[in-house]
Amino acid sequence: MPNIIKTTEPQRPDGQKSVLGLRTPPMEVVRVGFVGLGERGMKAVRRFCEISHARVAALCDVSAQRLAEALAIAADARTFDSYEVLCKSDDVDLVYVCTDWASHVPIALDAMNNGKHVAIEVPAATTLNDCWALVDAAERTQRHCTMLENCCYASCHLATLAATRRGRMGTIVHVEGGYIHPIGDRWTPWRTAANQQLRGDLYPTHGMGPACQLLGIHRSDWIETLVSMDTEPFLRKDFRNGDHTTTLMRTRQGKTILLQHNVVDPHEYTRRYHVVGTLDAVESRDSTPHDQMSRRMDWRLVHCLHQGLPLDIDVYDLAEWCAVSELSRLSIENDHMPVAFPDFSRSKIW
Protein backbone atom coordinates (compact mmCIF):
# COMPACT_ATOMS: atom_id res chain seq x y z
CA MET A 1 0.00 0.00 0.00
CA PRO A 2 1.58 3.35 -1.03
CA ASN A 3 2.04 6.31 1.31
CA ILE A 4 1.56 4.48 4.59
CA ILE A 5 3.73 4.71 7.69
CA LYS A 6 4.91 1.42 9.16
CA THR A 7 6.31 1.06 12.66
CA THR A 8 8.89 -1.48 13.76
CA GLU A 9 7.47 -4.67 15.27
CA PRO A 10 9.98 -6.61 17.40
CA GLN A 11 10.73 -10.24 16.68
CA ARG A 12 8.92 -12.75 18.86
CA PRO A 13 11.50 -14.49 21.09
CA ASP A 14 11.92 -18.21 20.47
CA GLY A 15 9.65 -20.36 22.61
CA GLN A 16 7.46 -17.49 23.77
CA LYS A 17 3.75 -18.33 24.01
CA SER A 18 0.66 -16.26 23.36
CA VAL A 19 -1.46 -15.19 26.33
CA LEU A 20 -4.65 -15.00 24.29
CA GLY A 21 -7.28 -16.73 26.43
CA LEU A 22 -4.76 -17.17 29.25
CA ARG A 23 -6.06 -19.16 32.22
CA THR A 24 -4.15 -19.40 35.50
CA PRO A 25 -4.91 -21.64 38.50
CA PRO A 26 -8.03 -20.50 40.42
CA MET A 27 -7.34 -18.48 43.58
CA GLU A 28 -9.38 -19.04 46.71
CA VAL A 29 -8.54 -15.49 47.75
CA VAL A 30 -7.02 -12.86 45.46
CA ARG A 31 -4.41 -10.99 47.50
CA VAL A 32 -4.05 -7.47 46.11
CA GLY A 33 -1.23 -4.98 46.52
CA PHE A 34 -2.05 -1.35 45.69
CA VAL A 35 0.64 0.97 44.35
CA GLY A 36 -0.34 4.64 44.41
CA LEU A 37 -2.79 5.90 47.02
CA GLY A 38 -4.03 9.12 45.51
CA GLU A 39 -7.73 9.71 44.84
CA ARG A 40 -8.16 6.71 42.52
CA GLY A 41 -5.99 4.38 44.55
CA MET A 42 -7.81 5.16 47.78
CA LYS A 43 -11.20 4.61 46.15
CA ALA A 44 -9.98 1.28 44.79
CA VAL A 45 -8.85 0.17 48.25
CA ARG A 46 -12.33 0.94 49.62
CA ARG A 47 -13.98 -1.01 46.79
CA PHE A 48 -11.81 -4.09 47.28
CA CYS A 49 -12.62 -4.21 50.98
CA GLU A 50 -16.17 -5.06 49.92
CA ILE A 51 -15.39 -7.79 47.33
CA SER A 52 -15.73 -11.47 48.21
CA HIS A 53 -12.65 -13.62 47.53
CA ALA A 54 -10.40 -10.53 47.59
CA ARG A 55 -8.10 -9.24 50.32
CA VAL A 56 -6.19 -5.98 50.50
CA ALA A 57 -2.79 -7.46 51.32
CA ALA A 58 -0.41 -4.57 50.68
CA LEU A 59 -0.38 -0.79 50.33
CA CYS A 60 2.38 1.28 48.74
CA ASP A 61 2.93 5.02 48.46
CA VAL A 62 5.78 7.47 49.02
CA SER A 63 3.51 9.50 51.31
CA ALA A 64 3.37 8.34 54.94
CA GLN A 65 0.09 10.25 55.38
CA ARG A 66 -1.58 8.42 52.50
CA LEU A 67 -0.35 5.10 53.83
CA ALA A 68 -1.85 5.88 57.23
CA GLU A 69 -5.17 6.88 55.66
CA ALA A 70 -5.30 3.68 53.61
CA LEU A 71 -4.32 1.57 56.60
CA ALA A 72 -7.32 2.97 58.45
CA ILE A 73 -9.47 1.39 55.72
CA ALA A 74 -7.56 -1.89 55.36
CA ALA A 75 -6.07 -2.44 58.79
CA ASP A 76 -4.52 -5.86 58.06
CA ALA A 77 -2.52 -4.77 55.03
CA ARG A 78 1.28 -4.50 55.01
CA THR A 79 2.67 -1.09 54.03
CA PHE A 80 5.54 -0.24 51.68
CA ASP A 81 7.18 2.93 50.43
CA SER A 82 8.82 1.06 47.52
CA TYR A 83 6.94 -0.76 44.78
CA GLU A 84 10.01 -2.92 44.11
CA VAL A 85 9.75 -4.37 47.61
CA LEU A 86 5.98 -4.87 47.33
CA CYS A 87 6.40 -6.72 44.01
CA LYS A 88 8.76 -9.19 45.70
CA SER A 89 6.26 -9.89 48.48
CA ASP A 90 5.12 -13.53 48.75
CA ASP A 91 1.62 -12.59 49.94
CA VAL A 92 0.58 -10.58 46.87
CA ASP A 93 -1.05 -12.15 43.79
CA LEU A 94 -2.17 -9.03 41.93
CA VAL A 95 -0.45 -5.63 41.78
CA TYR A 96 -3.01 -2.86 41.21
CA VAL A 97 -1.30 0.26 39.77
CA CYS A 98 -2.86 3.69 40.37
CA THR A 99 0.14 5.99 39.93
CA ASP A 100 0.79 8.65 37.27
CA TRP A 101 1.13 7.66 33.60
CA ALA A 102 4.92 7.82 33.49
CA SER A 103 5.40 5.18 36.19
CA HIS A 104 2.82 2.62 35.00
CA VAL A 105 5.10 0.51 32.83
CA PRO A 106 8.13 0.18 35.16
CA ILE A 107 5.85 -0.95 38.00
CA ALA A 108 3.96 -3.39 35.78
CA LEU A 109 7.15 -4.92 34.39
CA ASP A 110 8.57 -5.36 37.88
CA ALA A 111 5.34 -7.01 39.03
CA MET A 112 5.27 -9.54 36.19
CA ASN A 113 8.99 -10.27 36.49
CA ASN A 114 8.29 -11.19 40.10
CA GLY A 115 5.49 -13.57 39.14
CA LYS A 116 2.57 -11.23 39.90
CA HIS A 117 -0.47 -10.45 37.81
CA VAL A 118 -0.92 -6.73 37.21
CA ALA A 119 -3.84 -4.33 36.63
CA ILE A 120 -2.95 -0.83 35.45
CA GLU A 121 -4.93 2.40 35.44
CA VAL A 122 -5.51 4.15 32.11
CA PRO A 123 -3.62 4.79 29.99
CA ALA A 124 -1.44 1.81 30.90
CA ALA A 125 1.21 2.85 28.35
CA THR A 126 1.84 5.95 26.25
CA THR A 127 4.39 4.74 23.67
CA LEU A 128 4.62 1.83 21.24
CA ASN A 129 7.86 0.66 22.87
CA ASP A 130 6.11 0.45 26.24
CA CYS A 131 3.15 -1.40 24.71
CA TRP A 132 5.50 -3.97 23.22
CA ALA A 133 7.41 -4.26 26.51
CA LEU A 134 4.20 -5.14 28.38
CA VAL A 135 3.18 -7.67 25.72
CA ASP A 136 6.63 -9.29 25.83
CA ALA A 137 6.64 -9.50 29.65
CA ALA A 138 3.14 -10.98 29.80
CA GLU A 139 4.00 -13.64 27.21
CA ARG A 140 7.36 -14.44 28.80
CA THR A 141 6.02 -14.72 32.36
CA GLN A 142 2.53 -16.03 31.40
CA ARG A 143 1.01 -13.51 33.82
CA HIS A 144 -2.13 -11.47 33.33
CA CYS A 145 -1.53 -7.82 32.42
CA THR A 146 -4.83 -5.97 32.22
CA MET A 147 -5.90 -2.36 32.02
CA LEU A 148 -8.46 -0.82 34.37
CA GLU A 149 -10.71 0.56 31.64
CA ASN A 150 -13.94 0.99 33.54
CA CYS A 151 -15.87 2.38 30.55
CA CYS A 152 -16.06 -1.21 29.28
CA TYR A 153 -18.46 -1.73 32.19
CA ALA A 154 -20.80 1.17 31.42
CA SER A 155 -24.46 0.11 31.28
CA CYS A 156 -25.00 1.11 27.66
CA HIS A 157 -21.90 -0.72 26.46
CA LEU A 158 -22.73 -3.90 28.38
CA ALA A 159 -26.26 -3.89 26.95
CA THR A 160 -25.00 -3.30 23.41
CA LEU A 161 -22.32 -5.98 23.77
CA ALA A 162 -24.93 -8.48 24.98
CA ALA A 163 -27.28 -7.57 22.09
CA THR A 164 -24.40 -7.95 19.61
CA ARG A 165 -23.47 -11.39 20.92
CA ARG A 166 -27.11 -12.48 20.59
CA GLY A 167 -27.18 -11.30 16.98
CA ARG A 168 -29.71 -8.53 17.56
CA MET A 169 -27.45 -5.82 16.09
CA GLY A 170 -26.59 -7.82 13.00
CA THR A 171 -23.00 -7.22 11.91
CA ILE A 172 -21.38 -4.25 13.63
CA VAL A 173 -19.87 -2.08 10.88
CA HIS A 174 -18.96 1.17 12.64
CA VAL A 175 -18.34 2.32 16.22
CA GLU A 176 -17.72 5.83 17.53
CA GLY A 177 -16.42 6.86 20.92
CA GLY A 178 -14.22 9.41 22.55
CA TYR A 179 -13.18 11.49 25.48
CA ILE A 180 -14.84 14.90 25.36
CA HIS A 181 -14.11 16.12 28.85
CA PRO A 182 -12.95 19.59 29.90
CA ILE A 183 -10.27 19.12 32.56
CA GLY A 184 -10.92 22.59 34.02
CA ASP A 185 -9.01 23.16 37.25
CA ARG A 186 -7.95 19.50 37.59
CA TRP A 187 -4.85 19.65 35.39
CA THR A 188 -1.95 17.74 36.93
CA PRO A 189 1.65 18.71 36.08
CA TRP A 190 2.29 15.45 34.20
CA ARG A 191 -0.91 15.74 32.17
CA THR A 192 -0.17 19.36 31.31
CA ALA A 193 3.37 18.42 30.25
CA ALA A 194 2.06 15.68 27.93
CA ASN A 195 -0.20 18.15 26.08
CA GLN A 196 2.57 20.76 25.93
CA GLN A 197 5.02 18.31 24.36
CA LEU A 198 2.89 15.95 22.24
CA ARG A 199 0.14 15.92 19.66
CA GLY A 200 -2.47 13.22 19.13
CA ASP A 201 -5.18 11.45 21.10
CA LEU A 202 -3.45 11.23 24.48
CA TYR A 203 -6.37 9.53 26.28
CA PRO A 204 -7.93 7.11 23.79
CA THR A 205 -8.93 4.08 25.84
CA HIS A 206 -12.38 5.20 27.06
CA GLY A 207 -13.66 5.14 23.48
CA MET A 208 -11.29 2.55 22.08
CA GLY A 209 -12.06 -0.17 24.63
CA PRO A 210 -15.81 -0.53 24.02
CA ALA A 211 -15.31 -0.22 20.25
CA CYS A 212 -12.73 -2.99 20.09
CA GLN A 213 -14.78 -5.30 22.29
CA LEU A 214 -17.78 -4.92 19.99
CA LEU A 215 -15.65 -5.60 16.90
CA GLY A 216 -13.73 -8.54 18.39
CA ILE A 217 -10.37 -6.94 17.71
CA HIS A 218 -7.50 -9.50 17.65
CA ARG A 219 -10.04 -12.26 18.12
CA SER A 220 -12.11 -12.23 14.94
CA ASP A 221 -10.91 -9.02 13.27
CA TRP A 222 -7.81 -6.79 13.32
CA ILE A 223 -7.23 -3.06 12.91
CA GLU A 224 -5.11 -2.43 9.82
CA THR A 225 -4.92 1.34 9.29
CA LEU A 226 -5.21 4.54 11.32
CA VAL A 227 -5.32 8.17 10.23
CA SER A 228 -5.61 11.18 12.51
CA MET A 229 -5.84 14.98 12.38
CA ASP A 230 -6.24 17.79 14.88
CA THR A 231 -7.27 21.42 15.11
CA GLU A 232 -4.93 24.21 16.08
CA PRO A 233 -4.57 24.80 19.86
CA PHE A 234 -6.93 27.78 19.95
CA LEU A 235 -7.64 27.78 23.70
CA ARG A 236 -4.28 26.67 25.09
CA LYS A 237 -1.53 28.43 23.18
CA ASP A 238 1.05 26.71 25.41
CA PHE A 239 -0.06 23.29 24.08
CA ARG A 240 1.37 21.51 21.05
CA ASN A 241 -1.71 19.32 21.12
CA GLY A 242 -4.69 20.63 19.21
CA ASP A 243 -7.95 21.43 20.97
CA HIS A 244 -9.79 18.63 19.14
CA THR A 245 -8.27 15.43 17.71
CA THR A 246 -10.13 13.04 15.39
CA THR A 247 -8.86 9.53 14.61
CA LEU A 248 -10.30 7.05 12.13
CA MET A 249 -9.37 3.34 11.92
CA ARG A 250 -10.28 0.60 9.44
CA THR A 251 -10.22 -3.13 10.16
CA ARG A 252 -9.22 -6.09 8.01
CA GLN A 253 -12.94 -6.89 7.50
CA GLY A 254 -13.73 -3.35 6.33
CA LYS A 255 -15.26 -1.98 9.53
CA THR A 256 -14.41 1.43 11.04
CA ILE A 257 -13.77 3.06 14.41
CA LEU A 258 -13.97 6.83 14.97
CA LEU A 259 -12.41 8.36 18.10
CA GLN A 260 -12.48 11.97 19.29
CA HIS A 261 -10.46 13.71 22.01
CA ASN A 262 -11.04 17.18 23.48
CA VAL A 263 -10.12 18.21 27.01
CA VAL A 264 -10.02 22.02 26.69
CA ASP A 265 -13.19 23.34 25.07
CA PRO A 266 -16.13 24.13 27.39
CA HIS A 267 -18.80 21.49 26.86
CA GLU A 268 -20.66 18.71 28.61
CA TYR A 269 -18.71 15.52 29.30
CA THR A 270 -19.48 12.79 26.79
CA ARG A 271 -17.88 9.65 25.39
CA ARG A 272 -19.95 9.97 22.16
CA TYR A 273 -20.97 6.32 22.10
CA HIS A 274 -22.44 5.39 18.72
CA VAL A 275 -22.74 1.88 17.28
CA VAL A 276 -23.98 1.01 13.78
CA GLY A 277 -25.03 -2.54 12.94
CA THR A 278 -26.71 -4.01 9.89
CA LEU A 279 -29.91 -4.59 11.90
CA ASP A 280 -29.89 -1.78 14.45
CA ALA A 281 -27.99 1.26 15.71
CA VAL A 282 -27.36 2.62 19.21
CA GLU A 283 -26.43 6.13 20.25
CA SER A 284 -26.02 7.07 23.89
CA ARG A 285 -24.53 9.65 26.20
CA ASP A 286 -24.01 6.99 28.84
CA SER A 287 -24.31 8.40 32.35
CA THR A 288 -23.29 5.34 34.38
CA PRO A 289 -21.57 6.72 37.52
CA HIS A 290 -17.79 6.29 37.53
CA ASP A 291 -17.89 4.39 40.83
CA GLN A 292 -20.51 1.94 39.52
CA MET A 293 -18.41 1.14 36.44
CA SER A 294 -15.33 0.65 38.62
CA ARG A 295 -17.17 -1.65 41.03
CA ARG A 296 -18.30 -3.85 38.15
CA MET A 297 -14.77 -3.85 36.73
CA ASP A 298 -13.13 -4.82 40.03
CA TRP A 299 -15.71 -7.49 40.81
CA ARG A 300 -15.27 -9.04 37.37
CA LEU A 301 -11.46 -8.99 37.68
CA VAL A 302 -11.58 -10.81 41.03
CA HIS A 303 -14.21 -13.25 39.76
CA CYS A 304 -12.04 -14.26 36.78
CA LEU A 305 -8.93 -14.75 38.92
CA HIS A 306 -10.93 -16.64 41.55
CA GLN A 307 -12.42 -18.96 38.90
CA GLY A 308 -9.29 -19.26 36.76
CA LEU A 309 -10.99 -17.65 33.75
CA PRO A 310 -9.45 -15.47 31.01
CA LEU A 311 -9.74 -11.78 31.79
CA ASP A 312 -12.10 -9.52 29.84
CA ILE A 313 -9.20 -7.21 28.92
CA ASP A 314 -5.91 -8.90 28.05
CA VAL A 315 -2.47 -7.43 27.35
CA TYR A 316 -3.16 -7.30 23.61
CA ASP A 317 -6.28 -5.19 24.26
CA LEU A 318 -4.17 -2.96 26.50
CA ALA A 319 -1.53 -2.48 23.79
CA GLU A 320 -4.02 -1.88 20.98
CA TRP A 321 -6.06 0.65 22.91
CA CYS A 322 -3.02 2.56 24.21
CA ALA A 323 -1.13 2.50 20.90
CA VAL A 324 -3.56 5.05 19.45
CA SER A 325 -1.69 7.81 21.30
CA GLU A 326 1.60 7.43 19.43
CA LEU A 327 0.03 6.24 16.18
CA SER A 328 -2.22 9.30 16.02
CA ARG A 329 0.79 11.54 16.65
CA LEU A 330 2.72 9.84 13.83
CA SER A 331 -0.19 10.42 11.45
CA ILE A 332 -0.65 14.07 12.42
CA GLU A 333 3.04 14.94 12.29
CA ASN A 334 3.35 13.36 8.83
CA ASP A 335 0.64 15.43 7.16
CA HIS A 336 -2.16 13.10 8.25
CA MET A 337 -0.73 10.05 6.49
CA PRO A 338 -2.23 6.62 7.19
CA VAL A 339 -0.32 4.51 9.70
CA ALA A 340 -0.20 0.71 9.66
CA PHE A 341 -1.58 -0.60 12.96
CA PRO A 342 0.80 -2.99 14.79
CA ASP A 343 -0.20 -6.63 15.17
CA PHE A 344 0.39 -6.91 18.93
CA SER A 345 -1.21 -10.36 19.15
CA ARG A 346 1.01 -11.50 16.25
CA SER A 347 -1.96 -13.14 14.56
CA LYS A 348 0.12 -13.77 11.45
CA ILE A 349 2.63 -15.77 13.48
CA TRP A 350 0.72 -17.78 16.06
C-alpha positions as CSV (number, residue, x, y, z in Angstrom):
1,M,0.0,0.0,0.0
2,P,1.6,3.4,-1.0
3,N,2.0,6.3,1.3
4,I,1.6,4.5,4.6
5,I,3.7,4.7,7.7
6,K,4.9,1.4,9.2
7,T,6.3,1.1,12.7
8,T,8.9,-1.5,13.8
9,E,7.5,-4.7,15.3
10,P,10.0,-6.6,17.4
11,Q,10.7,-10.2,16.7
12,R,8.9,-12.7,18.9
13,P,11.5,-14.5,21.1
14,D,11.9,-18.2,20.5
15,G,9.7,-20.4,22.6
16,Q,7.5,-17.5,23.8
17,K,3.8,-18.3,24.0
18,S,0.7,-16.3,23.4
19,V,-1.5,-15.2,26.3
20,L,-4.7,-15.0,24.3
21,G,-7.3,-16.7,26.4
22,L,-4.8,-17.2,29.3
23,R,-6.1,-19.2,32.2
24,T,-4.2,-19.4,35.5
25,P,-4.9,-21.6,38.5
26,P,-8.0,-20.5,40.4
27,M,-7.3,-18.5,43.6
28,E,-9.4,-19.0,46.7
29,V,-8.5,-15.5,47.8
30,V,-7.0,-12.9,45.5
31,R,-4.4,-11.0,47.5
32,V,-4.0,-7.5,46.1
33,G,-1.2,-5.0,46.5
34,F,-2.1,-1.3,45.7
35,V,0.6,1.0,44.3
36,G,-0.3,4.6,44.4
37,L,-2.8,5.9,47.0
38,G,-4.0,9.1,45.5
39,E,-7.7,9.7,44.8
40,R,-8.2,6.7,42.5
41,G,-6.0,4.4,44.6
42,M,-7.8,5.2,47.8
43,K,-11.2,4.6,46.2
44,A,-10.0,1.3,44.8
45,V,-8.9,0.2,48.3
46,R,-12.3,0.9,49.6
47,R,-14.0,-1.0,46.8
48,F,-11.8,-4.1,47.3
49,C,-12.6,-4.2,51.0
50,E,-16.2,-5.1,49.9
51,I,-15.4,-7.8,47.3
52,S,-15.7,-11.5,48.2
53,H,-12.6,-13.6,47.5
54,A,-10.4,-10.5,47.6
55,R,-8.1,-9.2,50.3
56,V,-6.2,-6.0,50.5
57,A,-2.8,-7.5,51.3
58,A,-0.4,-4.6,50.7
59,L,-0.4,-0.8,50.3
60,C,2.4,1.3,48.7
61,D,2.9,5.0,48.5
62,V,5.8,7.5,49.0
63,S,3.5,9.5,51.3
64,A,3.4,8.3,54.9
65,Q,0.1,10.2,55.4
66,R,-1.6,8.4,52.5
67,L,-0.3,5.1,53.8
68,A,-1.8,5.9,57.2
69,E,-5.2,6.9,55.7
70,A,-5.3,3.7,53.6
71,L,-4.3,1.6,56.6
72,A,-7.3,3.0,58.5
73,I,-9.5,1.4,55.7
74,A,-7.6,-1.9,55.4
75,A,-6.1,-2.4,58.8
76,D,-4.5,-5.9,58.1
77,A,-2.5,-4.8,55.0
78,R,1.3,-4.5,55.0
79,T,2.7,-1.1,54.0
80,F,5.5,-0.2,51.7
81,D,7.2,2.9,50.4
82,S,8.8,1.1,47.5
83,Y,6.9,-0.8,44.8
84,E,10.0,-2.9,44.1
85,V,9.8,-4.4,47.6
86,L,6.0,-4.9,47.3
87,C,6.4,-6.7,44.0
88,K,8.8,-9.2,45.7
89,S,6.3,-9.9,48.5
90,D,5.1,-13.5,48.8
91,D,1.6,-12.6,49.9
92,V,0.6,-10.6,46.9
93,D,-1.0,-12.1,43.8
94,L,-2.2,-9.0,41.9
95,V,-0.5,-5.6,41.8
96,Y,-3.0,-2.9,41.2
97,V,-1.3,0.3,39.8
98,C,-2.9,3.7,40.4
99,T,0.1,6.0,39.9
100,D,0.8,8.6,37.3
101,W,1.1,7.7,33.6
102,A,4.9,7.8,33.5
103,S,5.4,5.2,36.2
104,H,2.8,2.6,35.0
105,V,5.1,0.5,32.8
106,P,8.1,0.2,35.2
107,I,5.8,-1.0,38.0
108,A,4.0,-3.4,35.8
109,L,7.1,-4.9,34.4
110,D,8.6,-5.4,37.9
111,A,5.3,-7.0,39.0
112,M,5.3,-9.5,36.2
113,N,9.0,-10.3,36.5
114,N,8.3,-11.2,40.1
115,G,5.5,-13.6,39.1
116,K,2.6,-11.2,39.9
117,H,-0.5,-10.4,37.8
118,V,-0.9,-6.7,37.2
119,A,-3.8,-4.3,36.6
120,I,-3.0,-0.8,35.5
121,E,-4.9,2.4,35.4
122,V,-5.5,4.1,32.1
123,P,-3.6,4.8,30.0
124,A,-1.4,1.8,30.9
125,A,1.2,2.8,28.4
126,T,1.8,5.9,26.2
127,T,4.4,4.7,23.7
128,L,4.6,1.8,21.2
129,N,7.9,0.7,22.9
130,D,6.1,0.4,26.2
131,C,3.1,-1.4,24.7
132,W,5.5,-4.0,23.2
133,A,7.4,-4.3,26.5
134,L,4.2,-5.1,28.4
135,V,3.2,-7.7,25.7
136,D,6.6,-9.3,25.8
137,A,6.6,-9.5,29.7
138,A,3.1,-11.0,29.8
139,E,4.0,-13.6,27.2
140,R,7.4,-14.4,28.8
141,T,6.0,-14.7,32.4
142,Q,2.5,-16.0,31.4
143,R,1.0,-13.5,33.8
144,H,-2.1,-11.5,33.3
145,C,-1.5,-7.8,32.4
146,T,-4.8,-6.0,32.2
147,M,-5.9,-2.4,32.0
148,L,-8.5,-0.8,34.4
149,E,-10.7,0.6,31.6
150,N,-13.9,1.0,33.5
151,C,-15.9,2.4,30.5
152,C,-16.1,-1.2,29.3
153,Y,-18.5,-1.7,32.2
154,A,-20.8,1.2,31.4
155,S,-24.5,0.1,31.3
156,C,-25.0,1.1,27.7
157,H,-21.9,-0.7,26.5
158,L,-22.7,-3.9,28.4
159,A,-26.3,-3.9,27.0
160,T,-25.0,-3.3,23.4
161,L,-22.3,-6.0,23.8
162,A,-24.9,-8.5,25.0
163,A,-27.3,-7.6,22.1
164,T,-24.4,-7.9,19.6
165,R,-23.5,-11.4,20.9
166,R,-27.1,-12.5,20.6
167,G,-27.2,-11.3,17.0
168,R,-29.7,-8.5,17.6
169,M,-27.5,-5.8,16.1
170,G,-26.6,-7.8,13.0
171,T,-23.0,-7.2,11.9
172,I,-21.4,-4.2,13.6
173,V,-19.9,-2.1,10.9
174,H,-19.0,1.2,12.6
175,V,-18.3,2.3,16.2
176,E,-17.7,5.8,17.5
177,G,-16.4,6.9,20.9
178,G,-14.2,9.4,22.5
179,Y,-13.2,11.5,25.5
180,I,-14.8,14.9,25.4
181,H,-14.1,16.1,28.9
182,P,-12.9,19.6,29.9
183,I,-10.3,19.1,32.6
184,G,-10.9,22.6,34.0
185,D,-9.0,23.2,37.2
186,R,-7.9,19.5,37.6
187,W,-4.9,19.6,35.4
188,T,-2.0,17.7,36.9
189,P,1.7,18.7,36.1
190,W,2.3,15.5,34.2
191,R,-0.9,15.7,32.2
192,T,-0.2,19.4,31.3
193,A,3.4,18.4,30.2
194,A,2.1,15.7,27.9
195,N,-0.2,18.1,26.1
196,Q,2.6,20.8,25.9
197,Q,5.0,18.3,24.4
198,L,2.9,16.0,22.2
199,R,0.1,15.9,19.7
200,G,-2.5,13.2,19.1
201,D,-5.2,11.5,21.1
202,L,-3.5,11.2,24.5
203,Y,-6.4,9.5,26.3
204,P,-7.9,7.1,23.8
205,T,-8.9,4.1,25.8
206,H,-12.4,5.2,27.1
207,G,-13.7,5.1,23.5
208,M,-11.3,2.5,22.1
209,G,-12.1,-0.2,24.6
210,P,-15.8,-0.5,24.0
211,A,-15.3,-0.2,20.2
212,C,-12.7,-3.0,20.1
213,Q,-14.8,-5.3,22.3
214,L,-17.8,-4.9,20.0
215,L,-15.7,-5.6,16.9
216,G,-13.7,-8.5,18.4
217,I,-10.4,-6.9,17.7
218,H,-7.5,-9.5,17.6
219,R,-10.0,-12.3,18.1
220,S,-12.1,-12.2,14.9
221,D,-10.9,-9.0,13.3
222,W,-7.8,-6.8,13.3
223,I,-7.2,-3.1,12.9
224,E,-5.1,-2.4,9.8
225,T,-4.9,1.3,9.3
226,L,-5.2,4.5,11.3
227,V,-5.3,8.2,10.2
228,S,-5.6,11.2,12.5
229,M,-5.8,15.0,12.4
230,D,-6.2,17.8,14.9
231,T,-7.3,21.4,15.1
232,E,-4.9,24.2,16.1
233,P,-4.6,24.8,19.9
234,F,-6.9,27.8,19.9
235,L,-7.6,27.8,23.7
236,R,-4.3,26.7,25.1
237,K,-1.5,28.4,23.2
238,D,1.0,26.7,25.4
239,F,-0.1,23.3,24.1
240,R,1.4,21.5,21.1
241,N,-1.7,19.3,21.1
242,G,-4.7,20.6,19.2
243,D,-8.0,21.4,21.0
244,H,-9.8,18.6,19.1
245,T,-8.3,15.4,17.7
246,T,-10.1,13.0,15.4
247,T,-8.9,9.5,14.6
248,L,-10.3,7.0,12.1
249,M,-9.4,3.3,11.9
250,R,-10.3,0.6,9.4
251,T,-10.2,-3.1,10.2
252,R,-9.2,-6.1,8.0
253,Q,-12.9,-6.9,7.5
254,G,-13.7,-3.4,6.3
255,K,-15.3,-2.0,9.5
256,T,-14.4,1.4,11.0
257,I,-13.8,3.1,14.4
258,L,-14.0,6.8,15.0
259,L,-12.4,8.4,18.1
260,Q,-12.5,12.0,19.3
261,H,-10.5,13.7,22.0
262,N,-11.0,17.2,23.5
263,V,-10.1,18.2,27.0
264,V,-10.0,22.0,26.7
265,D,-13.2,23.3,25.1
266,P,-16.1,24.1,27.4
267,H,-18.8,21.5,26.9
268,E,-20.7,18.7,28.6
269,Y,-18.7,15.5,29.3
270,T,-19.5,12.8,26.8
271,R,-17.9,9.6,25.4
272,R,-20.0,10.0,22.2
273,Y,-21.0,6.3,22.1
274,H,-22.4,5.4,18.7
275,V,-22.7,1.9,17.3
276,V,-24.0,1.0,13.8
277,G,-25.0,-2.5,12.9
278,T,-26.7,-4.0,9.9
279,L,-29.9,-4.6,11.9
280,D,-29.9,-1.8,14.5
281,A,-28.0,1.3,15.7
282,V,-27.4,2.6,19.2
283,E,-26.4,6.1,20.3
284,S,-26.0,7.1,23.9
285,R,-24.5,9.7,26.2
286,D,-24.0,7.0,28.8
287,S,-24.3,8.4,32.4
288,T,-23.3,5.3,34.4
289,P,-21.6,6.7,37.5
290,H,-17.8,6.3,37.5
291,D,-17.9,4.4,40.8
292,Q,-20.5,1.9,39.5
293,M,-18.4,1.1,36.4
294,S,-15.3,0.6,38.6
295,R,-17.2,-1.6,41.0
296,R,-18.3,-3.9,38.1
297,M,-14.8,-3.8,36.7
298,D,-13.1,-4.8,40.0
299,W,-15.7,-7.5,40.8
300,R,-15.3,-9.0,37.4
301,L,-11.5,-9.0,37.7
302,V,-11.6,-10.8,41.0
303,H,-14.2,-13.3,39.8
304,C,-12.0,-14.3,36.8
305,L,-8.9,-14.8,38.9
306,H,-10.9,-16.6,41.6
307,Q,-12.4,-19.0,38.9
308,G,-9.3,-19.3,36.8
309,L,-11.0,-17.6,33.8
310,P,-9.5,-15.5,31.0
311,L,-9.7,-11.8,31.8
312,D,-12.1,-9.5,29.8
313,I,-9.2,-7.2,28.9
314,D,-5.9,-8.9,28.1
315,V,-2.5,-7.4,27.4
316,Y,-3.2,-7.3,23.6
317,D,-6.3,-5.2,24.3
318,L,-4.2,-3.0,26.5
319,A,-1.5,-2.5,23.8
320,E,-4.0,-1.9,21.0
321,W,-6.1,0.6,22.9
322,C,-3.0,2.6,24.2
323,A,-1.1,2.5,20.9
324,V,-3.6,5.0,19.4
325,S,-1.7,7.8,21.3
326,E,1.6,7.4,19.4
327,L,0.0,6.2,16.2
328,S,-2.2,9.3,16.0
329,R,0.8,11.5,16.7
330,L,2.7,9.8,13.8
331,S,-0.2,10.4,11.4
332,I,-0.6,14.1,12.4
333,E,3.0,14.9,12.3
334,N,3.4,13.4,8.8
335,D,0.6,15.4,7.2
336,H,-2.2,13.1,8.3
337,M,-0.7,10.0,6.5
338,P,-2.2,6.6,7.2
339,V,-0.3,4.5,9.7
340,A,-0.2,0.7,9.7
341,F,-1.6,-0.6,13.0
342,P,0.8,-3.0,14.8
343,D,-0.2,-6.6,15.2
344,F,0.4,-6.9,18.9
345,S,-1.2,-10.4,19.2
346,R,1.0,-11.5,16.3
347,S,-2.0,-13.1,14.6
348,K,0.1,-13.8,11.4
349,I,2.6,-15.8,13.5
350,W,0.7,-17.8,16.1
